[in-house]
Amino acid sequence: MGRAVGIVGVGQTHHGKRMEISYPDLVREAVVRVFEDTGLSPRDIDGVVSGTMPSMMEGIALTHFYFADAMQAVGKPILKTETCGSTGVSIAHTAYYWISSGMADCVLAVGHEKMNEGDAQATMTTVVEPFYQRFFIAGAPGVFSMQSQMWAERYGIPQEKIREAAAHISVEHHEAAFANPYAHMKIHVTMDDVKNARLITYPVRLLDVCPTSDGACAVIFMSEEKAKQLGRPVAWVKGVGYRGEEYFFGDSDKGVWQSAVGAAKQAYDQAGIKNPRKELDVAEVYNPFTFQEMLFYECFGFCDLGQSPDLVLKGVFDRTGELPCDPSGGTLCTNPIGATGLVRVAEAALQVMGRAGDHQIAGAKLALSHAMGGVDQFNGVMIVGSEL
């Protein structure tokens, strides 16, 4: 894996509808906070990695130049990494490899999105291939409703059971968001509220769907030598995995999502993990839709194929369960897309550093973070631990 790499600090904005602040100042908010968190300054940074989903989401091209001042990156090498929804974890991987390879000792990673200044759904609908896919995909909800139905049909899971489990996930995560000072959607909902919410695209209802968020996240990665000199808790990168598959939605198996399975396996092999449900203490799973979260549990080996609804209803993945998933509220409650995957990495790092505040999972030592992107074809995983 090359040189050991650790996360030494995290900075997040307050996520939500941030119309009171300009886009550059939103980015600056996260960057200032990560420097305050670590006591470092821009002079300590060897390079910057940034990205959004994609550059034109808010009608701005070449965002890494537009935000150079806000990221305090003037005079530094800048890399732009963009892979749609998985941009955040791709940024983290880029920063990791830059240090692990020996090219840098300290890298600032910044993900950002100001979705309320653009039309995210229009972008996600029109970005796909125009002659075939665009007519039936209908943006992210259309893609993931088809995927959830494919998965349910594959394993013969009763729709009533899946609906009950999806509602449980929604209630659990929306409650968890109250303990996260940076989360966007903080609402008390009941099972009936979720099950009777407005239908978006069958079987997905309004409270099964993530919000449209403005926000940014900044994370500082360091080499082992530099990180140890700081004398503070470090989240060590134990394993990384990234996989992609066919661009056309119908050309790959989304019921057993091979890019998710492969990304997790690569990260587990590097981290030496054999039984993820037993060995992981917490997971920040990219969950823009409740139904998709259950599919990820299976792809990541948290349970057998087709069994996740049963375990969800038993509370296995609750904050107080055997393997707490998304104690921050997850993507379901906060989704500034270009930053979302990096938020998952940041939250996992805070957990193993014992710095997650009111949503800290007691004794967390090993955590999985994940993001999904592309036109439903990319998956990336990063595992962090409290020990090198």
KAMO-V440548 format. One record per residue. N is the residue number from 1. RES is the residue in one small letter. PHI is phi in radians with two decimals (none if undefined). OMEGA is omega in radians with two decimals (none if undefined). BURIAL is 1 if it has 9 or more other C-alpha atoms within 8 Angstrom, else 0. Layout:
BEGIN
n->N res->RES phi->PHI omega->OMEGA burial->BURIAL
n->N res->RES phi->PHI omega->OMEGA burial->BURIAL
END
This chain:
BEGIN
n->1 res->m phi->none omega->-3.11 burial->0
n->2 res->g phi->1.37 omega->-3.12 burial->0
n->3 res->r phi->-1.23 omega->3.07 burial->1
n->4 res->a phi->-1.20 omega->-3.09 burial->1
n->5 res->v phi->-2.28 omega->3.10 burial->1
n->6 res->g phi->-2.28 omega->3.00 burial->1
n->7 res->i phi->-1.65 omega->-3.06 burial->1
n->8 res->v phi->-1.94 omega->-3.13 burial->1
n->9 res->g phi->-2.87 omega->-3.07 burial->1
n->10 res->v phi->-2.39 omega->3.00 burial->1
n->11 res->g phi->-2.39 omega->3.09 burial->1
n->12 res->q phi->-2.16 omega->2.93 burial->1
n->13 res->t phi->-1.43 omega->2.85 burial->1
n->14 res->h phi->-1.34 omega->-3.04 burial->1
n->15 res->h phi->-1.57 omega->3.12 burial->1
n->16 res->g phi->2.68 omega->3.07 burial->1
n->17 res->k phi->-1.64 omega->-2.97 burial->0
n->18 res->r phi->-1.74 omega->-3.10 burial->1
n->19 res->m phi->-1.34 omega->-3.13 burial->0
n->20 res->e phi->-1.44 omega->-3.02 burial->0
n->21 res->i phi->-2.36 omega->3.11 burial->0
n->22 res->s phi->-1.30 omega->-3.13 burial->0
n->23 res->y phi->-1.09 omega->3.10 burial->0
n->24 res->p phi->-1.03 omega->-3.14 burial->1
n->25 res->d phi->-1.21 omega->3.05 burial->1
n->26 res->l phi->-1.12 omega->3.09 burial->1
n->27 res->v phi->-1.09 omega->-3.13 burial->1
n->28 res->r phi->-1.04 omega->-3.13 burial->1
n->29 res->e phi->-1.01 omega->3.14 burial->1
n->30 res->a phi->-1.21 omega->-3.10 burial->1
n->31 res->v phi->-1.16 omega->3.10 burial->1
n->32 res->v phi->-1.04 omega->-3.11 burial->1
n->33 res->r phi->-1.18 omega->-3.14 burial->1
n->34 res->v phi->-1.26 omega->3.07 burial->1
n->35 res->f phi->-1.21 omega->3.06 burial->1
n->36 res->e phi->-1.11 omega->-3.12 burial->0
n->37 res->d phi->-1.13 omega->-3.02 burial->1
n->38 res->t phi->-1.71 omega->-3.02 burial->0
n->39 res->g phi->1.35 omega->3.11 burial->0
n->40 res->l phi->-1.51 omega->3.09 burial->0
n->41 res->s phi->-2.33 omega->3.11 burial->0
n->42 res->p phi->-0.97 omega->3.12 burial->0
n->43 res->r phi->-1.10 omega->-3.11 burial->0
n->44 res->d phi->-1.43 omega->-3.02 burial->0
n->45 res->i phi->-1.56 omega->3.11 burial->1
n->46 res->d phi->-1.52 omega->-3.12 burial->1
n->47 res->g phi->-2.98 omega->-3.08 burial->1
n->48 res->v phi->-2.24 omega->3.01 burial->1
n->49 res->v phi->-2.04 omega->3.14 burial->1
n->50 res->s phi->-2.49 omega->3.11 burial->1
n->51 res->g phi->-3.11 omega->3.08 burial->1
n->52 res->t phi->-2.52 omega->-3.03 burial->1
n->53 res->m phi->-2.26 omega->-0.71 burial->1
n->54 res->p phi->-1.38 omega->-3.06 burial->1
n->55 res->s phi->-1.01 omega->-3.02 burial->1
n->56 res->m phi->-1.60 omega->-3.11 burial->0
n->57 res->m phi->-0.96 omega->3.11 burial->1
n->58 res->e phi->-1.89 omega->3.11 burial->1
n->59 res->g phi->1.35 omega->-3.13 burial->0
n->60 res->i phi->-2.15 omega->3.08 burial->0
n->61 res->a phi->-1.69 omega->3.06 burial->0
n->62 res->l phi->0.90 omega->-3.06 burial->0
n->63 res->t phi->-1.08 omega->-3.13 burial->1
n->64 res->h phi->-1.16 omega->3.04 burial->1
n->65 res->f phi->-1.45 omega->-3.11 burial->0
n->66 res->y phi->-1.04 omega->-3.08 burial->0
n->67 res->f phi->-1.81 omega->-3.09 burial->1
n->68 res->a phi->-1.01 omega->3.11 burial->1
n->69 res->d phi->-1.13 omega->-3.10 burial->0
n->70 res->a phi->-1.10 omega->3.13 burial->1
n->71 res->m phi->-1.51 omega->-3.11 burial->1
n->72 res->q phi->0.93 omega->-3.01 burial->0
n->73 res->a phi->-1.89 omega->-3.11 burial->1
n->74 res->v phi->-1.05 omega->-3.11 burial->0
n->75 res->g phi->1.52 omega->3.13 burial->0
n->76 res->k phi->-1.85 omega->2.97 burial->1
n->77 res->p phi->-1.10 omega->3.12 burial->0
n->78 res->i phi->-2.16 omega->3.01 burial->1
n->79 res->l phi->-1.99 omega->3.03 burial->1
n->80 res->k phi->-1.81 omega->3.13 burial->0
n->81 res->t phi->-2.16 omega->-3.10 burial->1
n->82 res->e phi->-2.41 omega->3.11 burial->1
n->83 res->t phi->-2.36 omega->-3.12 burial->1
n->84 res->c phi->1.06 omega->-3.04 burial->1
n->85 res->g phi->-1.06 omega->-3.14 burial->1
n->86 res->s phi->-1.55 omega->-3.12 burial->1
n->87 res->t phi->-0.89 omega->-3.07 burial->1
n->88 res->g phi->-1.03 omega->3.13 burial->1
n->89 res->v phi->-1.30 omega->3.07 burial->1
n->90 res->s phi->-1.16 omega->3.05 burial->1
n->91 res->i phi->-1.05 omega->3.14 burial->1
n->92 res->a phi->-1.07 omega->3.12 burial->1
n->93 res->h phi->-1.10 omega->-3.14 burial->1
n->94 res->t phi->-1.06 omega->3.11 burial->1
n->95 res->a phi->-1.08 omega->3.13 burial->1
n->96 res->y phi->-1.04 omega->-3.08 burial->1
n->97 res->y phi->-1.16 omega->3.12 burial->0
n->98 res->w phi->-1.06 omega->3.14 burial->1
n->99 res->i phi->-1.42 omega->-3.11 burial->1
n->100 res->s phi->-1.02 omega->-3.13 burial->1
n->101 res->s phi->-1.32 omega->-3.12 burial->1
n->102 res->g phi->1.64 omega->-3.12 burial->1
n->103 res->m phi->-1.36 omega->-3.12 burial->0
n->104 res->a phi->-2.68 omega->3.09 burial->1
n->105 res->d phi->-1.93 omega->-3.08 burial->1
n->106 res->c phi->-2.58 omega->-3.07 burial->1
n->107 res->v phi->-2.23 omega->3.05 burial->1
n->108 res->l phi->-1.67 omega->3.09 burial->1
n->109 res->a phi->-1.93 omega->-3.08 burial->1
n->110 res->v phi->-2.34 omega->3.02 burial->1
n->111 res->g phi->-1.97 omega->-3.04 burial->1
n->112 res->h phi->-2.75 omega->3.07 burial->1
n->113 res->e phi->-2.85 omega->3.00 burial->1
n->114 res->k phi->-2.17 omega->-2.95 burial->1
n->115 res->m phi->-1.17 omega->-3.08 burial->1
n->116 res->n phi->-1.34 omega->3.05 burial->1
n->117 res->e phi->-1.72 omega->3.13 burial->0
n->118 res->g phi->-2.33 omega->3.10 burial->1
n->119 res->d phi->-2.26 omega->-3.03 burial->1
n->120 res->a phi->-1.07 omega->-3.10 burial->1
n->121 res->q phi->-1.14 omega->3.09 burial->0
n->122 res->a phi->-1.11 omega->3.11 burial->0
n->123 res->t phi->-1.08 omega->-3.08 burial->1
n->124 res->m phi->-1.22 omega->3.09 burial->1
n->125 res->t phi->-1.37 omega->-3.03 burial->1
n->126 res->t phi->-1.62 omega->-3.11 burial->1
n->127 res->v phi->-1.28 omega->-3.09 burial->0
n->128 res->v phi->-1.37 omega->3.14 burial->1
n->129 res->e phi->-0.91 omega->-2.90 burial->0
n->130 res->p phi->-1.43 omega->-2.99 burial->1
n->131 res->f phi->-1.64 omega->-3.08 burial->0
n->132 res->y phi->-2.32 omega->-3.00 burial->0
n->133 res->q phi->-1.22 omega->-3.01 burial->1
n->134 res->r phi->-1.03 omega->-3.03 burial->1
n->135 res->f phi->-1.30 omega->-3.10 burial->0
n->136 res->f phi->-2.18 omega->-3.11 burial->0
n->137 res->i phi->-1.34 omega->3.06 burial->1
n->138 res->a phi->0.97 omega->3.09 burial->1
n->139 res->g phi->1.29 omega->-3.05 burial->1
n->140 res->a phi->-1.04 omega->-3.13 burial->1
n->141 res->p phi->-1.02 omega->3.13 burial->1
n->142 res->g phi->-1.13 omega->3.13 burial->1
n->143 res->v phi->-1.07 omega->-2.98 burial->1
n->144 res->f phi->-1.40 omega->3.01 burial->1
n->145 res->s phi->-1.20 omega->3.08 burial->1
n->146 res->m phi->-1.12 omega->3.14 burial->0
n->147 res->q phi->-1.11 omega->-3.12 burial->1
n->148 res->s phi->-1.13 omega->3.11 burial->1
n->149 res->q phi->-1.23 omega->3.07 burial->1
n->150 res->m phi->-1.07 omega->3.14 burial->1
n->151 res->w phi->-1.13 omega->-3.13 burial->1
n->152 res->a phi->-1.10 omega->-3.14 burial->1
n->153 res->e phi->-1.17 omega->-3.10 burial->0
n->154 res->r phi->-1.00 omega->-3.03 burial->0
n->155 res->y phi->-1.87 omega->3.07 burial->0
n->156 res->g phi->1.05 omega->-3.12 burial->0
n->157 res->i phi->-1.43 omega->3.14 burial->1
n->158 res->p phi->-1.02 omega->-3.13 burial->0
n->159 res->q phi->-1.04 omega->-3.13 burial->0
n->160 res->e phi->-1.12 omega->3.13 burial->0
n->161 res->k phi->-1.18 omega->3.13 burial->1
n->162 res->i phi->-1.11 omega->-3.14 burial->1
n->163 res->r phi->-1.10 omega->3.13 burial->1
n->164 res->e phi->-1.15 omega->-3.13 burial->1
n->165 res->a phi->-1.18 omega->3.11 burial->1
n->166 res->a phi->-1.09 omega->3.10 burial->1
n->167 res->a phi->-1.12 omega->3.10 burial->1
n->168 res->h phi->-1.04 omega->3.13 burial->1
n->169 res->i phi->-1.07 omega->-3.13 burial->1
n->170 res->s phi->-1.07 omega->3.13 burial->1
n->171 res->v phi->-1.09 omega->-3.10 burial->1
n->172 res->e phi->-1.07 omega->-3.08 burial->1
n->173 res->h phi->-1.27 omega->3.12 burial->1
n->174 res->h phi->-1.14 omega->3.04 burial->1
n->175 res->e phi->-1.22 omega->-3.13 burial->1
n->176 res->a phi->-1.07 omega->-3.09 burial->1
n->177 res->a phi->-1.07 omega->3.14 burial->1
n->178 res->f phi->-1.13 omega->3.13 burial->1
n->179 res->a phi->-1.53 omega->-3.11 burial->1
n->180 res->n phi->-1.89 omega->-3.05 burial->1
n->181 res->p phi->-1.12 omega->-3.08 burial->0
n->182 res->y phi->-1.75 omega->-3.05 burial->0
n->183 res->a phi->-1.14 omega->-3.11 burial->1
n->184 res->h phi->-1.50 omega->-3.04 burial->1
n->185 res->m phi->-1.52 omega->3.09 burial->1
n->186 res->k phi->-2.14 omega->-3.10 burial->1
n->187 res->i phi->-2.40 omega->3.04 burial->0
n->188 res->h phi->-1.47 omega->3.11 burial->0
n->189 res->v phi->-2.25 omega->3.08 burial->1
n->190 res->t phi->-1.84 omega->3.07 burial->0
n->191 res->m phi->-1.00 omega->-3.14 burial->1
n->192 res->d phi->-1.14 omega->3.09 burial->0
n->193 res->d phi->-1.00 omega->-3.10 burial->1
n->194 res->v phi->-1.20 omega->-3.07 burial->1
n->195 res->k phi->-1.21 omega->-3.12 burial->1
n->196 res->n phi->-1.86 omega->3.13 burial->0
n->197 res->a phi->-1.16 omega->-3.11 burial->1
n->198 res->r phi->-1.02 omega->3.12 burial->0
n->199 res->l phi->-1.25 omega->3.11 burial->1
n->200 res->i phi->-1.65 omega->2.99 burial->1
n->201 res->t phi->-2.71 omega->-2.94 burial->1
n->202 res->y phi->-0.87 omega->0.01 burial->0
n->203 res->p phi->-1.63 omega->-3.02 burial->0
n->204 res->v phi->-1.40 omega->3.08 burial->1
n->205 res->r phi->-1.94 omega->-2.98 burial->1
n->206 res->l phi->-0.96 omega->-3.09 burial->1
n->207 res->l phi->-1.46 omega->2.97 burial->1
n->208 res->d phi->-1.63 omega->-2.93 burial->1
n->209 res->v phi->-2.02 omega->3.09 burial->1
n->210 res->c phi->-1.24 omega->3.14 burial->1
n->211 res->p phi->-1.48 omega->2.98 burial->1
n->212 res->t phi->-1.69 omega->-2.97 burial->1
n->213 res->s phi->-2.09 omega->2.89 burial->1
n->214 res->d phi->-1.74 omega->3.11 burial->1
n->215 res->g phi->3.02 omega->3.10 burial->1
n->216 res->a phi->-2.57 omega->3.13 burial->1
n->217 res->c phi->-2.45 omega->3.11 burial->1
n->218 res->a phi->-2.22 omega->-3.12 burial->1
n->219 res->v phi->-2.35 omega->3.09 burial->1
n->220 res->i phi->-1.86 omega->3.08 burial->1
n->221 res->f phi->-1.81 omega->-3.12 burial->1
n->222 res->m phi->-2.43 omega->3.00 burial->1
n->223 res->s phi->-1.19 omega->-3.12 burial->1
n->224 res->e phi->-0.98 omega->-3.09 burial->1
n->225 res->e phi->-1.06 omega->-3.11 burial->0
n->226 res->k phi->-1.18 omega->-3.09 burial->1
n->227 res->a phi->-1.11 omega->-3.13 burial->1
n->228 res->k phi->-1.15 omega->3.13 burial->0
n->229 res->q phi->-1.21 omega->-3.12 burial->0
n->230 res->l phi->-1.28 omega->3.12 burial->0
n->231 res->g phi->1.15 omega->-3.14 burial->0
n->232 res->r phi->-2.40 omega->3.12 burial->0
n->233 res->p phi->-1.00 omega->-3.12 burial->0
n->234 res->v phi->-2.22 omega->2.99 burial->1
n->235 res->a phi->-1.72 omega->-3.07 burial->1
n->236 res->w phi->-1.43 omega->3.11 burial->1
n->237 res->v phi->-1.33 omega->-3.07 burial->1
n->238 res->k phi->-1.70 omega->-3.12 burial->1
n->239 res->g phi->-2.93 omega->3.08 burial->1
n->240 res->v phi->-2.32 omega->3.09 burial->1
n->241 res->g phi->-2.63 omega->3.12 burial->1
n->242 res->y phi->-2.57 omega->3.14 burial->1
n->243 res->r phi->-2.48 omega->3.04 burial->1
n->244 res->g phi->-2.29 omega->3.12 burial->0
n->245 res->e phi->-2.57 omega->-3.00 burial->1
n->246 res->e phi->-1.02 omega->-3.12 burial->0
n->247 res->y phi->-1.22 omega->-3.12 burial->0
n->248 res->f phi->-1.30 omega->-3.02 burial->0
n->249 res->f phi->-0.93 omega->-3.06 burial->1
n->250 res->g phi->-1.40 omega->-3.07 burial->0
n->251 res->d phi->-1.58 omega->3.13 burial->0
n->252 res->s phi->-2.38 omega->-3.08 burial->0
n->253 res->d phi->-1.47 omega->-3.14 burial->0
n->254 res->k phi->-1.63 omega->3.08 burial->1
n->255 res->g phi->-1.31 omega->2.94 burial->1
n->256 res->v phi->-2.05 omega->-2.91 burial->1
n->257 res->w phi->-1.31 omega->-2.98 burial->1
n->258 res->q phi->-1.16 omega->3.11 burial->1
n->259 res->s phi->-1.19 omega->3.07 burial->1
n->260 res->a phi->-1.22 omega->3.12 burial->1
n->261 res->v phi->-1.07 omega->-3.09 burial->1
n->262 res->g phi->-1.18 omega->3.13 burial->1
n->263 res->a phi->-1.11 omega->3.13 burial->1
n->264 res->a phi->-1.13 omega->-3.12 burial->1
n->265 res->k phi->-1.08 omega->3.12 burial->1
n->266 res->q phi->-1.07 omega->-3.14 burial->1
n->267 res->a phi->-1.17 omega->3.12 burial->1
n->268 res->y phi->-1.09 omega->-3.13 burial->1
n->269 res->d phi->-1.07 omega->3.13 burial->1
n->270 res->q phi->-1.19 omega->-3.10 burial->1
n->271 res->a phi->-1.47 omega->-3.13 burial->1
n->272 res->g phi->1.29 omega->-3.11 burial->0
n->273 res->i phi->-1.61 omega->3.13 burial->1
n->274 res->k phi->-1.86 omega->-3.10 burial->0
n->275 res->n phi->-2.25 omega->-2.98 burial->0
n->276 res->p phi->-1.04 omega->-3.12 burial->1
n->277 res->r phi->-1.12 omega->3.14 burial->1
n->278 res->k phi->-1.53 omega->-3.01 burial->0
n->279 res->e phi->-1.55 omega->3.10 burial->1
n->280 res->l phi->-1.33 omega->3.10 burial->1
n->281 res->d phi->-1.71 omega->-3.11 burial->1
n->282 res->v phi->-2.81 omega->3.11 burial->1
n->283 res->a phi->-2.40 omega->3.01 burial->1
n->284 res->e phi->-1.87 omega->-3.08 burial->1
n->285 res->v phi->-1.57 omega->3.12 burial->1
n->286 res->y phi->-1.21 omega->-2.95 burial->1
n->287 res->n phi->-2.30 omega->3.13 burial->1
n->288 res->p phi->-1.17 omega->3.13 burial->1
n->289 res->f phi->-2.39 omega->-3.10 burial->1
n->290 res->t phi->-1.03 omega->-3.09 burial->1
n->291 res->f phi->-1.11 omega->-3.10 burial->1
n->292 res->q phi->-1.18 omega->3.13 burial->1
n->293 res->e phi->-1.04 omega->3.13 burial->1
n->294 res->m phi->-1.13 omega->3.10 burial->1
n->295 res->l phi->-1.10 omega->3.12 burial->1
n->296 res->f phi->-1.13 omega->3.10 burial->1
n->297 res->y phi->-0.93 omega->-3.12 burial->1
n->298 res->e phi->-1.31 omega->3.13 burial->1
n->299 res->c phi->-1.09 omega->-3.12 burial->1
n->300 res->f phi->-1.56 omega->3.07 burial->1
n->301 res->g phi->1.32 omega->3.08 burial->1
n->302 res->f phi->-1.28 omega->3.12 burial->1
n->303 res->c phi->-2.84 omega->3.13 burial->1
n->304 res->d phi->-1.26 omega->3.14 burial->0
n->305 res->l phi->-1.07 omega->3.13 burial->0
n->306 res->g phi->1.44 omega->-3.04 burial->1
n->307 res->q phi->-1.80 omega->-3.01 burial->1
n->308 res->s phi->-1.09 omega->3.13 burial->1
n->309 res->p phi->-1.03 omega->3.12 burial->1
n->310 res->d phi->-1.07 omega->-3.10 burial->1
n->311 res->l phi->-1.27 omega->3.06 burial->1
n->312 res->v phi->-1.03 omega->-3.11 burial->1
n->313 res->l phi->-1.20 omega->3.05 burial->1
n->314 res->k phi->-1.48 omega->3.11 burial->0
n->315 res->g phi->1.45 omega->-3.09 burial->1
n->316 res->v phi->-1.06 omega->-3.05 burial->1
n->317 res->f phi->-1.84 omega->3.06 burial->1
n->318 res->d phi->-1.22 omega->3.12 burial->1
n->319 res->r phi->-1.03 omega->3.13 burial->1
n->320 res->t phi->-1.79 omega->-3.06 burial->0
n->321 res->g phi->-1.55 omega->-3.10 burial->1
n->322 res->e phi->-1.10 omega->3.09 burial->1
n->323 res->l phi->-2.29 omega->-3.13 burial->1
n->324 res->p phi->-1.07 omega->3.13 burial->1
n->325 res->c phi->-2.07 omega->3.11 burial->1
n->326 res->d phi->1.00 omega->3.08 burial->1
n->327 res->p phi->-1.16 omega->3.08 burial->1
n->328 res->s phi->-1.40 omega->-2.98 burial->1
n->329 res->g phi->1.75 omega->3.01 burial->1
n->330 res->g phi->1.21 omega->3.10 burial->1
n->331 res->t phi->-1.07 omega->-3.14 burial->1
n->332 res->l phi->-1.01 omega->-3.10 burial->1
n->333 res->c phi->-1.93 omega->-3.09 burial->1
n->334 res->t phi->-2.62 omega->-3.05 burial->1
n->335 res->n phi->-2.56 omega->2.91 burial->1
n->336 res->p phi->-1.44 omega->-2.70 burial->1
n->337 res->i phi->-0.83 omega->-3.11 burial->1
n->338 res->g phi->-1.08 omega->3.13 burial->1
n->339 res->a phi->-1.70 omega->-2.92 burial->1
n->340 res->t phi->-1.00 omega->3.14 burial->1
n->341 res->g phi->-1.16 omega->3.09 burial->1
n->342 res->l phi->-1.25 omega->3.02 burial->1
n->343 res->v phi->-1.07 omega->3.09 burial->1
n->344 res->r phi->-1.06 omega->3.10 burial->1
n->345 res->v phi->-1.10 omega->-3.12 burial->1
n->346 res->a phi->-1.07 omega->-3.13 burial->1
n->347 res->e phi->-1.16 omega->3.08 burial->1
n->348 res->a phi->-1.09 omega->3.13 burial->1
n->349 res->a phi->-1.11 omega->3.12 burial->1
n->350 res->l phi->-1.05 omega->3.14 burial->1
n->351 res->q phi->-1.09 omega->-3.07 burial->1
n->352 res->v phi->-1.34 omega->3.04 burial->1
n->353 res->m phi->-1.51 omega->-3.13 burial->1
n->354 res->g phi->1.23 omega->-3.03 burial->1
n->355 res->r phi->-2.13 omega->-3.07 burial->0
n->356 res->a phi->-1.52 omega->3.04 burial->1
n->357 res->g phi->1.16 omega->-3.05 burial->0
n->358 res->d phi->-1.19 omega->3.09 burial->0
n->359 res->h phi->-1.86 omega->3.07 burial->1
n->360 res->q phi->-1.15 omega->3.00 burial->1
n->361 res->i phi->-1.58 omega->-3.05 burial->1
n->362 res->a phi->-1.00 omega->3.06 burial->0
n->363 res->g phi->1.31 omega->-3.11 burial->0
n->364 res->a phi->-1.13 omega->-3.13 burial->1
n->365 res->k phi->-2.14 omega->-3.08 burial->1
n->366 res->l phi->-2.46 omega->-3.03 burial->1
n->367 res->a phi->-2.38 omega->3.06 burial->1
n->368 res->l phi->-1.82 omega->2.98 burial->1
n->369 res->s phi->-2.18 omega->-2.96 burial->1
n->370 res->h phi->-2.67 omega->2.96 burial->1
n->371 res->a phi->-2.60 omega->-3.11 burial->1
n->372 res->m phi->-2.16 omega->-3.12 burial->1
n->373 res->g phi->-2.85 omega->-3.00 burial->1
n->374 res->g phi->1.16 omega->2.99 burial->1
n->375 res->v phi->-1.60 omega->-3.13 burial->1
n->376 res->d phi->1.10 omega->-3.13 burial->0
n->377 res->q phi->-2.33 omega->-3.14 burial->1
n->378 res->f phi->-1.94 omega->2.99 burial->1
n->379 res->n phi->-2.47 omega->3.12 burial->1
n->380 res->g phi->-2.31 omega->-3.11 burial->1
n->381 res->v phi->-2.31 omega->2.97 burial->1
n->382 res->m phi->-2.34 omega->3.12 burial->1
n->383 res->i phi->-1.89 omega->-3.13 burial->1
n->384 res->v phi->-2.16 omega->-3.12 burial->1
n->385 res->g phi->-2.43 omega->-3.12 burial->1
n->386 res->s phi->-1.40 omega->-3.12 burial->1
n->387 res->e phi->-2.08 omega->-3.10 burial->0
n->388 res->l phi->-1.22 omega->none burial->0
END
